Amino acid sequence: MRVLPRYTDEFRSDAVAAMLSGKRTPPQLARDLGVSVTSLRNWYYARPMAKKKPPKGAKPVATSAVAASPDDEVRQLKRDLAAASKRIEELEQDREILKKAAAFFAKESE
Protein backbone atom coordinates (compact mmCIF):
# COMPACT_ATOMS: atom_id res chain seq x y z
CA MET A 1 0.00 0.00 0.00
CA ARG A 2 1.29 3.43 -0.96
CA VAL A 3 1.98 5.88 1.86
CA LEU A 4 1.01 9.46 1.08
CA PRO A 5 3.37 12.20 2.24
CA ARG A 6 2.28 14.42 5.13
CA TYR A 7 2.78 18.15 4.79
CA THR A 8 2.74 20.60 7.68
CA ASP A 9 0.09 23.31 7.88
CA GLU A 10 2.85 25.90 7.56
CA PHE A 11 4.10 24.28 4.32
CA ARG A 12 0.56 24.24 2.94
CA SER A 13 -0.15 27.87 3.83
CA ASP A 14 3.20 28.96 2.36
CA ALA A 15 2.44 27.04 -0.84
CA VAL A 16 -0.98 28.69 -1.14
CA ALA A 17 0.54 32.11 -0.45
CA ALA A 18 3.12 31.50 -3.20
CA MET A 19 0.33 30.48 -5.56
CA LEU A 20 -1.68 33.60 -4.74
CA SER A 21 1.34 35.84 -5.38
CA GLY A 22 0.94 35.01 -9.07
CA LYS A 23 4.67 34.85 -9.79
CA ARG A 24 4.37 31.26 -10.99
CA THR A 25 1.53 29.24 -12.43
CA PRO A 26 0.09 26.50 -10.20
CA PRO A 27 1.68 23.72 -12.31
CA GLN A 28 5.09 25.40 -12.09
CA LEU A 29 4.75 25.93 -8.37
CA ALA A 30 3.55 22.37 -7.77
CA ARG A 31 6.50 21.01 -9.77
CA ASP A 32 8.96 23.23 -7.85
CA LEU A 33 7.53 22.15 -4.49
CA GLY A 34 7.27 18.48 -5.42
CA VAL A 35 3.52 18.26 -4.85
CA SER A 36 0.63 17.59 -7.21
CA VAL A 37 -1.42 20.38 -8.69
CA THR A 38 -4.49 18.72 -7.20
CA SER A 39 -3.01 18.94 -3.69
CA LEU A 40 -2.18 22.59 -4.22
CA ARG A 41 -5.72 23.30 -5.43
CA ASN A 42 -7.23 21.39 -2.49
CA TRP A 43 -5.09 23.38 -0.03
CA TYR A 44 -6.27 26.59 -1.68
CA TYR A 45 -9.95 25.69 -1.26
CA ALA A 46 -9.43 24.31 2.27
CA ARG A 47 -8.00 27.55 3.66
CA PRO A 48 -10.26 29.36 6.13
CA MET A 49 -10.81 32.38 3.88
CA ALA A 50 -12.05 30.16 1.02
CA LYS A 51 -15.31 29.56 2.85
CA LYS A 52 -16.13 33.29 2.81
CA LYS A 53 -17.40 35.10 -0.25
CA PRO A 54 -14.64 36.86 -2.19
CA PRO A 55 -14.54 40.66 -1.99
CA LYS A 56 -16.52 42.52 -4.62
CA GLY A 57 -14.48 42.93 -7.78
CA ALA A 58 -11.98 40.20 -6.85
CA LYS A 59 -10.78 38.11 -9.73
CA PRO A 60 -11.33 34.35 -9.44
CA VAL A 61 -8.38 31.98 -9.35
CA ALA A 62 -7.38 31.12 -12.91
CA THR A 63 -8.34 27.49 -13.31
CA SER A 64 -7.12 27.50 -16.90
CA ALA A 65 -3.55 27.74 -15.57
CA VAL A 66 -4.16 24.61 -13.50
CA ALA A 67 -5.41 22.74 -16.55
CA ALA A 68 -2.61 23.90 -18.87
CA SER A 69 -1.72 21.25 -21.38
CA PRO A 70 1.81 19.90 -21.78
CA ASP A 71 1.86 21.36 -25.30
CA ASP A 72 1.34 24.85 -23.86
CA GLU A 73 4.17 24.30 -21.42
CA VAL A 74 6.46 23.10 -24.23
CA ARG A 75 5.61 26.17 -26.31
CA GLN A 76 6.32 28.44 -23.35
CA LEU A 77 9.65 26.71 -22.69
CA LYS A 78 10.62 27.10 -26.35
CA ARG A 79 9.79 30.82 -26.21
CA ASP A 80 11.83 31.17 -23.02
CA LEU A 81 14.75 29.32 -24.60
CA ALA A 82 14.64 31.52 -27.71
CA ALA A 83 14.59 34.67 -25.56
CA ALA A 84 17.47 33.41 -23.44
CA SER A 85 19.50 32.50 -26.52
CA LYS A 86 18.93 35.96 -27.99
CA ARG A 87 20.00 37.59 -24.72
CA ILE A 88 23.15 35.46 -24.56
CA GLU A 89 24.03 36.47 -28.13
CA GLU A 90 23.56 40.16 -27.28
CA LEU A 91 25.73 39.86 -24.17
CA GLU A 92 28.47 38.09 -26.11
CA GLN A 93 28.46 40.90 -28.70
CA ASP A 94 28.65 43.49 -25.91
CA ARG A 95 31.59 41.64 -24.37
CA GLU A 96 33.45 41.60 -27.70
CA ILE A 97 32.91 45.34 -28.13
CA LEU A 98 34.22 45.99 -24.63
CA LYS A 99 37.29 43.82 -25.27
CA LYS A 100 38.09 45.79 -28.42
CA ALA A 101 37.56 49.10 -26.62
CA ALA A 102 39.82 48.01 -23.75
CA ALA A 103 42.54 46.97 -26.22
CA PHE A 104 42.22 50.30 -28.08
CA PHE A 105 42.53 52.38 -24.92
CA ALA A 106 45.42 50.23 -23.64
CA LYS A 107 47.36 50.90 -26.85
CA GLU A 108 46.52 54.59 -26.75
CA SER A 109 47.78 55.00 -23.18
CA GLU A 110 51.20 53.52 -23.99
Chimera marker file (.cmm) of the C-alpha trace (Angstrom):
<marker_set name="trace">
<marker id="1" x="0.000" y="0.000" z="0.000" r="1" g="1" b="0" radius="0.5"/>
<marker id="2" x="1.294" y="3.431" z="-0.956" r="1" g="1" b="0" radius="0.5"/>
<marker id="3" x="1.975" y="5.879" z="1.865" r="1" g="1" b="0" radius="0.5"/>
<marker id="4" x="1.010" y="9.464" z="1.080" r="1" g="1" b="0" radius="0.5"/>
<marker id="5" x="3.368" y="12.202" z="2.240" r="1" g="1" b="0" radius="0.5"/>
<marker id="6" x="2.284" y="14.425" z="5.127" r="1" g="1" b="0" radius="0.5"/>
<marker id="7" x="2.781" y="18.154" z="4.792" r="1" g="1" b="0" radius="0.5"/>
<marker id="8" x="2.736" y="20.603" z="7.676" r="1" g="1" b="0" radius="0.5"/>
<marker id="9" x="0.095" y="23.310" z="7.881" r="1" g="1" b="0" radius="0.5"/>
<marker id="10" x="2.845" y="25.904" z="7.555" r="1" g="1" b="0" radius="0.5"/>
<marker id="11" x="4.099" y="24.284" z="4.317" r="1" g="1" b="0" radius="0.5"/>
<marker id="12" x="0.561" y="24.238" z="2.938" r="1" g="1" b="0" radius="0.5"/>
<marker id="13" x="-0.150" y="27.868" z="3.835" r="1" g="1" b="0" radius="0.5"/>
<marker id="14" x="3.201" y="28.959" z="2.361" r="1" g="1" b="0" radius="0.5"/>
<marker id="15" x="2.443" y="27.040" z="-0.843" r="1" g="1" b="0" radius="0.5"/>
<marker id="16" x="-0.983" y="28.686" z="-1.144" r="1" g="1" b="0" radius="0.5"/>
<marker id="17" x="0.543" y="32.109" z="-0.450" r="1" g="1" b="0" radius="0.5"/>
<marker id="18" x="3.116" y="31.505" z="-3.197" r="1" g="1" b="0" radius="0.5"/>
<marker id="19" x="0.330" y="30.484" z="-5.559" r="1" g="1" b="0" radius="0.5"/>
<marker id="20" x="-1.676" y="33.605" z="-4.736" r="1" g="1" b="0" radius="0.5"/>
<marker id="21" x="1.340" y="35.838" z="-5.384" r="1" g="1" b="0" radius="0.5"/>
<marker id="22" x="0.939" y="35.013" z="-9.074" r="1" g="1" b="0" radius="0.5"/>
<marker id="23" x="4.665" y="34.845" z="-9.787" r="1" g="1" b="0" radius="0.5"/>
<marker id="24" x="4.374" y="31.258" z="-10.994" r="1" g="1" b="0" radius="0.5"/>
<marker id="25" x="1.526" y="29.242" z="-12.426" r="1" g="1" b="0" radius="0.5"/>
<marker id="26" x="0.089" y="26.504" z="-10.202" r="1" g="1" b="0" radius="0.5"/>
<marker id="27" x="1.676" y="23.721" z="-12.313" r="1" g="1" b="0" radius="0.5"/>
<marker id="28" x="5.093" y="25.399" z="-12.095" r="1" g="1" b="0" radius="0.5"/>
<marker id="29" x="4.747" y="25.935" z="-8.366" r="1" g="1" b="0" radius="0.5"/>
<marker id="30" x="3.555" y="22.369" z="-7.771" r="1" g="1" b="0" radius="0.5"/>
<marker id="31" x="6.499" y="21.013" z="-9.765" r="1" g="1" b="0" radius="0.5"/>
<marker id="32" x="8.960" y="23.232" z="-7.845" r="1" g="1" b="0" radius="0.5"/>
<marker id="33" x="7.527" y="22.149" z="-4.486" r="1" g="1" b="0" radius="0.5"/>
<marker id="34" x="7.269" y="18.482" z="-5.416" r="1" g="1" b="0" radius="0.5"/>
<marker id="35" x="3.521" y="18.255" z="-4.853" r="1" g="1" b="0" radius="0.5"/>
<marker id="36" x="0.632" y="17.587" z="-7.206" r="1" g="1" b="0" radius="0.5"/>
<marker id="37" x="-1.424" y="20.382" z="-8.692" r="1" g="1" b="0" radius="0.5"/>
<marker id="38" x="-4.491" y="18.720" z="-7.202" r="1" g="1" b="0" radius="0.5"/>
<marker id="39" x="-3.013" y="18.938" z="-3.695" r="1" g="1" b="0" radius="0.5"/>
<marker id="40" x="-2.180" y="22.585" z="-4.216" r="1" g="1" b="0" radius="0.5"/>
<marker id="41" x="-5.720" y="23.304" z="-5.427" r="1" g="1" b="0" radius="0.5"/>
<marker id="42" x="-7.232" y="21.391" z="-2.485" r="1" g="1" b="0" radius="0.5"/>
<marker id="43" x="-5.089" y="23.379" z="-0.034" r="1" g="1" b="0" radius="0.5"/>
<marker id="44" x="-6.272" y="26.589" z="-1.679" r="1" g="1" b="0" radius="0.5"/>
<marker id="45" x="-9.948" y="25.693" z="-1.256" r="1" g="1" b="0" radius="0.5"/>
<marker id="46" x="-9.428" y="24.305" z="2.271" r="1" g="1" b="0" radius="0.5"/>
<marker id="47" x="-8.004" y="27.548" z="3.657" r="1" g="1" b="0" radius="0.5"/>
<marker id="48" x="-10.259" y="29.358" z="6.134" r="1" g="1" b="0" radius="0.5"/>
<marker id="49" x="-10.814" y="32.379" z="3.881" r="1" g="1" b="0" radius="0.5"/>
<marker id="50" x="-12.047" y="30.163" z="1.024" r="1" g="1" b="0" radius="0.5"/>
<marker id="51" x="-15.314" y="29.559" z="2.853" r="1" g="1" b="0" radius="0.5"/>
<marker id="52" x="-16.135" y="33.287" z="2.810" r="1" g="1" b="0" radius="0.5"/>
<marker id="53" x="-17.404" y="35.103" z="-0.249" r="1" g="1" b="0" radius="0.5"/>
<marker id="54" x="-14.635" y="36.862" z="-2.191" r="1" g="1" b="0" radius="0.5"/>
<marker id="55" x="-14.537" y="40.661" z="-1.986" r="1" g="1" b="0" radius="0.5"/>
<marker id="56" x="-16.518" y="42.518" z="-4.618" r="1" g="1" b="0" radius="0.5"/>
<marker id="57" x="-14.477" y="42.935" z="-7.780" r="1" g="1" b="0" radius="0.5"/>
<marker id="58" x="-11.978" y="40.202" z="-6.851" r="1" g="1" b="0" radius="0.5"/>
<marker id="59" x="-10.775" y="38.111" z="-9.731" r="1" g="1" b="0" radius="0.5"/>
<marker id="60" x="-11.331" y="34.352" z="-9.442" r="1" g="1" b="0" radius="0.5"/>
<marker id="61" x="-8.384" y="31.980" z="-9.355" r="1" g="1" b="0" radius="0.5"/>
<marker id="62" x="-7.384" y="31.121" z="-12.910" r="1" g="1" b="0" radius="0.5"/>
<marker id="63" x="-8.343" y="27.486" z="-13.313" r="1" g="1" b="0" radius="0.5"/>
<marker id="64" x="-7.118" y="27.503" z="-16.904" r="1" g="1" b="0" radius="0.5"/>
<marker id="65" x="-3.550" y="27.736" z="-15.573" r="1" g="1" b="0" radius="0.5"/>
<marker id="66" x="-4.159" y="24.612" z="-13.503" r="1" g="1" b="0" radius="0.5"/>
<marker id="67" x="-5.411" y="22.741" z="-16.547" r="1" g="1" b="0" radius="0.5"/>
<marker id="68" x="-2.613" y="23.905" z="-18.871" r="1" g="1" b="0" radius="0.5"/>
<marker id="69" x="-1.723" y="21.254" z="-21.378" r="1" g="1" b="0" radius="0.5"/>
<marker id="70" x="1.805" y="19.898" z="-21.776" r="1" g="1" b="0" radius="0.5"/>
<marker id="71" x="1.857" y="21.361" z="-25.297" r="1" g="1" b="0" radius="0.5"/>
<marker id="72" x="1.341" y="24.847" z="-23.860" r="1" g="1" b="0" radius="0.5"/>
<marker id="73" x="4.174" y="24.301" z="-21.418" r="1" g="1" b="0" radius="0.5"/>
<marker id="74" x="6.460" y="23.098" z="-24.226" r="1" g="1" b="0" radius="0.5"/>
<marker id="75" x="5.614" y="26.171" z="-26.314" r="1" g="1" b="0" radius="0.5"/>
<marker id="76" x="6.324" y="28.435" z="-23.353" r="1" g="1" b="0" radius="0.5"/>
<marker id="77" x="9.647" y="26.706" z="-22.685" r="1" g="1" b="0" radius="0.5"/>
<marker id="78" x="10.623" y="27.096" z="-26.353" r="1" g="1" b="0" radius="0.5"/>
<marker id="79" x="9.794" y="30.816" z="-26.209" r="1" g="1" b="0" radius="0.5"/>
<marker id="80" x="11.833" y="31.170" z="-23.019" r="1" g="1" b="0" radius="0.5"/>
<marker id="81" x="14.751" y="29.320" z="-24.600" r="1" g="1" b="0" radius="0.5"/>
<marker id="82" x="14.644" y="31.520" z="-27.708" r="1" g="1" b="0" radius="0.5"/>
<marker id="83" x="14.595" y="34.671" z="-25.560" r="1" g="1" b="0" radius="0.5"/>
<marker id="84" x="17.475" y="33.413" z="-23.435" r="1" g="1" b="0" radius="0.5"/>
<marker id="85" x="19.502" y="32.499" z="-26.521" r="1" g="1" b="0" radius="0.5"/>
<marker id="86" x="18.930" y="35.957" z="-27.988" r="1" g="1" b="0" radius="0.5"/>
<marker id="87" x="20.001" y="37.586" z="-24.718" r="1" g="1" b="0" radius="0.5"/>
<marker id="88" x="23.151" y="35.458" z="-24.565" r="1" g="1" b="0" radius="0.5"/>
<marker id="89" x="24.035" y="36.473" z="-28.129" r="1" g="1" b="0" radius="0.5"/>
<marker id="90" x="23.558" y="40.163" z="-27.277" r="1" g="1" b="0" radius="0.5"/>
<marker id="91" x="25.728" y="39.861" z="-24.166" r="1" g="1" b="0" radius="0.5"/>
<marker id="92" x="28.473" y="38.089" z="-26.111" r="1" g="1" b="0" radius="0.5"/>
<marker id="93" x="28.460" y="40.898" z="-28.696" r="1" g="1" b="0" radius="0.5"/>
<marker id="94" x="28.653" y="43.489" z="-25.910" r="1" g="1" b="0" radius="0.5"/>
<marker id="95" x="31.589" y="41.638" z="-24.373" r="1" g="1" b="0" radius="0.5"/>
<marker id="96" x="33.452" y="41.600" z="-27.705" r="1" g="1" b="0" radius="0.5"/>
<marker id="97" x="32.910" y="45.336" z="-28.133" r="1" g="1" b="0" radius="0.5"/>
<marker id="98" x="34.218" y="45.990" z="-24.629" r="1" g="1" b="0" radius="0.5"/>
<marker id="99" x="37.295" y="43.825" z="-25.266" r="1" g="1" b="0" radius="0.5"/>
<marker id="100" x="38.091" y="45.794" z="-28.423" r="1" g="1" b="0" radius="0.5"/>
<marker id="101" x="37.565" y="49.096" z="-26.615" r="1" g="1" b="0" radius="0.5"/>
<marker id="102" x="39.816" y="48.010" z="-23.751" r="1" g="1" b="0" radius="0.5"/>
<marker id="103" x="42.537" y="46.971" z="-26.222" r="1" g="1" b="0" radius="0.5"/>
<marker id="104" x="42.217" y="50.297" z="-28.075" r="1" g="1" b="0" radius="0.5"/>
<marker id="105" x="42.529" y="52.385" z="-24.922" r="1" g="1" b="0" radius="0.5"/>
<marker id="106" x="45.418" y="50.230" z="-23.640" r="1" g="1" b="0" radius="0.5"/>
<marker id="107" x="47.362" y="50.901" z="-26.851" r="1" g="1" b="0" radius="0.5"/>
<marker id="108" x="46.516" y="54.588" z="-26.747" r="1" g="1" b="0" radius="0.5"/>
<marker id="109" x="47.776" y="55.000" z="-23.182" r="1" g="1" b="0" radius="0.5"/>
<marker id="110" x="51.202" y="53.522" z="-23.991" r="1" g="1" b="0" radius="0.5"/>
<link id1="1" id2="2" r="1" g="1" b="0" radius="0.2"/>
<link id1="2" id2="3" r="1" g="1" b="0" radius="0.2"/>
<link id1="3" id2="4" r="1" g="1" b="0" radius="0.2"/>
<link id1="4" id2="5" r="1" g="1" b="0" radius="0.2"/>
<link id1="5" id2="6" r="1" g="1" b="0" radius="0.2"/>
<link id1="6" id2="7" r="1" g="1" b="0" radius="0.2"/>
<link id1="7" id2="8" r="1" g="1" b="0" radius="0.2"/>
<link id1="8" id2="9" r="1" g="1" b="0" radius="0.2"/>
<link id1="9" id2="10" r="1" g="1" b="0" radius="0.2"/>
<link id1="10" id2="11" r="1" g="1" b="0" radius="0.2"/>
<link id1="11" id2="12" r="1" g="1" b="0" radius="0.2"/>
<link id1="12" id2="13" r="1" g="1" b="0" radius="0.2"/>
<link id1="13" id2="14" r="1" g="1" b="0" radius="0.2"/>
<link id1="14" id2="15" r="1" g="1" b="0" radius="0.2"/>
<link id1="15" id2="16" r="1" g="1" b="0" radius="0.2"/>
<link id1="16" id2="17" r="1" g="1" b="0" radius="0.2"/>
<link id1="17" id2="18" r="1" g="1" b="0" radius="0.2"/>
<link id1="18" id2="19" r="1" g="1" b="0" radius="0.2"/>
<link id1="19" id2="20" r="1" g="1" b="0" radius="0.2"/>
<link id1="20" id2="21" r="1" g="1" b="0" radius="0.2"/>
<link id1="21" id2="22" r="1" g="1" b="0" radius="0.2"/>
<link id1="22" id2="23" r="1" g="1" b="0" radius="0.2"/>
<link id1="23" id2="24" r="1" g="1" b="0" radius="0.2"/>
<link id1="24" id2="25" r="1" g="1" b="0" radius="0.2"/>
<link id1="25" id2="26" r="1" g="1" b="0" radius="0.2"/>
<link id1="26" id2="27" r="1" g="1" b="0" radius="0.2"/>
<link id1="27" id2="28" r="1" g="1" b="0" radius="0.2"/>
<link id1="28" id2="29" r="1" g="1" b="0" radius="0.2"/>
<link id1="29" id2="30" r="1" g="1" b="0" radius="0.2"/>
<link id1="30" id2="31" r="1" g="1" b="0" radius="0.2"/>
<link id1="31" id2="32" r="1" g="1" b="0" radius="0.2"/>
<link id1="32" id2="33" r="1" g="1" b="0" radius="0.2"/>
<link id1="33" id2="34" r="1" g="1" b="0" radius="0.2"/>
<link id1="34" id2="35" r="1" g="1" b="0" radius="0.2"/>
<link id1="35" id2="36" r="1" g="1" b="0" radius="0.2"/>
<link id1="36" id2="37" r="1" g="1" b="0" radius="0.2"/>
<link id1="37" id2="38" r="1" g="1" b="0" radius="0.2"/>
<link id1="38" id2="39" r="1" g="1" b="0" radius="0.2"/>
<link id1="39" id2="40" r="1" g="1" b="0" radius="0.2"/>
<link id1="40" id2="41" r="1" g="1" b="0" radius="0.2"/>
<link id1="41" id2="42" r="1" g="1" b="0" radius="0.2"/>
<link id1="42" id2="43" r="1" g="1" b="0" radius="0.2"/>
<link id1="43" id2="44" r="1" g="1" b="0" radius="0.2"/>
<link id1="44" id2="45" r="1" g="1" b="0" radius="0.2"/>
<link id1="45" id2="46" r="1" g="1" b="0" radius="0.2"/>
<link id1="46" id2="47" r="1" g="1" b="0" radius="0.2"/>
<link id1="47" id2="48" r="1" g="1" b="0" radius="0.2"/>
<link id1="48" id2="49" r="1" g="1" b="0" radius="0.2"/>
<link id1="49" id2="50" r="1" g="1" b="0" radius="0.2"/>
<link id1="50" id2="51" r="1" g="1" b="0" radius="0.2"/>
<link id1="51" id2="52" r="1" g="1" b="0" radius="0.2"/>
<link id1="52" id2="53" r="1" g="1" b="0" radius="0.2"/>
<link id1="53" id2="54" r="1" g="1" b="0" radius="0.2"/>
<link id1="54" id2="55" r="1" g="1" b="0" radius="0.2"/>
<link id1="55" id2="56" r="1" g="1" b="0" radius="0.2"/>
<link id1="56" id2="57" r="1" g="1" b="0" radius="0.2"/>
<link id1="57" id2="58" r="1" g="1" b="0" radius="0.2"/>
<link id1="58" id2="59" r="1" g="1" b="0" radius="0.2"/>
<link id1="59" id2="60" r="1" g="1" b="0" radius="0.2"/>
<link id1="60" id2="61" r="1" g="1" b="0" radius="0.2"/>
<link id1="61" id2="62" r="1" g="1" b="0" radius="0.2"/>
<link id1="62" id2="63" r="1" g="1" b="0" radius="0.2"/>
<link id1="63" id2="64" r="1" g="1" b="0" radius="0.2"/>
<link id1="64" id2="65" r="1" g="1" b="0" radius="0.2"/>
<link id1="65" id2="66" r="1" g="1" b="0" radius="0.2"/>
<link id1="66" id2="67" r="1" g="1" b="0" radius="0.2"/>
<link id1="67" id2="68" r="1" g="1" b="0" radius="0.2"/>
<link id1="68" id2="69" r="1" g="1" b="0" radius="0.2"/>
<link id1="69" id2="70" r="1" g="1" b="0" radius="0.2"/>
<link id1="70" id2="71" r="1" g="1" b="0" radius="0.2"/>
<link id1="71" id2="72" r="1" g="1" b="0" radius="0.2"/>
<link id1="72" id2="73" r="1" g="1" b="0" radius="0.2"/>
<link id1="73" id2="74" r="1" g="1" b="0" radius="0.2"/>
<link id1="74" id2="75" r="1" g="1" b="0" radius="0.2"/>
<link id1="75" id2="76" r="1" g="1" b="0" radius="0.2"/>
<link id1="76" id2="77" r="1" g="1" b="0" radius="0.2"/>
<link id1="77" id2="78" r="1" g="1" b="0" radius="0.2"/>
<link id1="78" id2="79" r="1" g="1" b="0" radius="0.2"/>
<link id1="79" id2="80" r="1" g="1" b="0" radius="0.2"/>
<link id1="80" id2="81" r="1" g="1" b="0" radius="0.2"/>
<link id1="81" id2="82" r="1" g="1" b="0" radius="0.2"/>
<link id1="82" id2="83" r="1" g="1" b="0" radius="0.2"/>
<link id1="83" id2="84" r="1" g="1" b="0" radius="0.2"/>
<link id1="84" id2="85" r="1" g="1" b="0" radius="0.2"/>
<link id1="85" id2="86" r="1" g="1" b="0" radius="0.2"/>
<link id1="86" id2="87" r="1" g="1" b="0" radius="0.2"/>
<link id1="87" id2="88" r="1" g="1" b="0" radius="0.2"/>
<link id1="88" id2="89" r="1" g="1" b="0" radius="0.2"/>
<link id1="89" id2="90" r="1" g="1" b="0" radius="0.2"/>
<link id1="90" id2="91" r="1" g="1" b="0" radius="0.2"/>
<link id1="91" id2="92" r="1" g="1" b="0" radius="0.2"/>
<link id1="92" id2="93" r="1" g="1" b="0" radius="0.2"/>
<link id1="93" id2="94" r="1" g="1" b="0" radius="0.2"/>
<link id1="94" id2="95" r="1" g="1" b="0" radius="0.2"/>
<link id1="95" id2="96" r="1" g="1" b="0" radius="0.2"/>
<link id1="96" id2="97" r="1" g="1" b="0" radius="0.2"/>
<link id1="97" id2="98" r="1" g="1" b="0" radius="0.2"/>
<link id1="98" id2="99" r="1" g="1" b="0" radius="0.2"/>
<link id1="99" id2="100" r="1" g="1" b="0" radius="0.2"/>
<link id1="100" id2="101" r="1" g="1" b="0" radius="0.2"/>
<link id1="101" id2="102" r="1" g="1" b="0" radius="0.2"/>
<link id1="102" id2="103" r="1" g="1" b="0" radius="0.2"/>
<link id1="103" id2="104" r="1" g="1" b="0" radius="0.2"/>
<link id1="104" id2="105" r="1" g="1" b="0" radius="0.2"/>
<link id1="105" id2="106" r="1" g="1" b="0" radius="0.2"/>
<link id1="106" id2="107" r="1" g="1" b="0" radius="0.2"/>
<link id1="107" id2="108" r="1" g="1" b="0" radius="0.2"/>
<link id1="108" id2="109" r="1" g="1" b="0" radius="0.2"/>
<link id1="109" id2="110" r="1" g="1" b="0" radius="0.2"/>
</marker_set>
